[in-house]
Amino acid sequence: MGEISREGPGNLRNFIEEGGWFGRKMMIYLLKMQIKFSLREIPMTRMIRRSTLILPVNIPRFVEKAYQRGADAILLDLEDAVPWAEKENARRLVKDSIPLAAKGGAEVGVRINKDPKWLPLDVEASVYPGLDGITLPKTESAEEVRNLEALVEKMEKQRGIKPGHIQLSILIETPR
């Protein structure tokens, strides 16, 4: 029977094809429900998040103690929690804050700014080994998501991170 694990090739398509969840019967059911698999594999490596601690990355004492709070995920905020005058300095802190936040085993993400002049700078400052996800707030279109995905994938390749490792969390404001 197929198995999904944190390491290895576990993904939903392989799991079903190997017999997991009643194997092909489940595949047929999913197809009947018009759920289609994308060409990109669906990773099954994340646990259910019961709690997420969101904190401004520009306050070092918050970052240093975050791992002690027992949250399943820690979200380093570059968006609303950071005043505009401090955004540039906050970006410089992200790289070193990732391993600090991850000390207790929590997933680490960064909430970036949606503003087109800040978004690429935030992504460039955030995509480093150890990062698990990026949160895009106030999303209004699929195009914004596609652009973010392309930018993250480019940075993953440049920094030696397996493309697709960094998950995207999309907060929808007003869909168009």
Summary of the structure (lengths in Angstrom):
residues: 176
radius of gyration: 17.8
end to end distance: 42.4
largest distance: 56.4
contacts: 491
relative contact order: 0.11
helix: 41%
strand: 17%
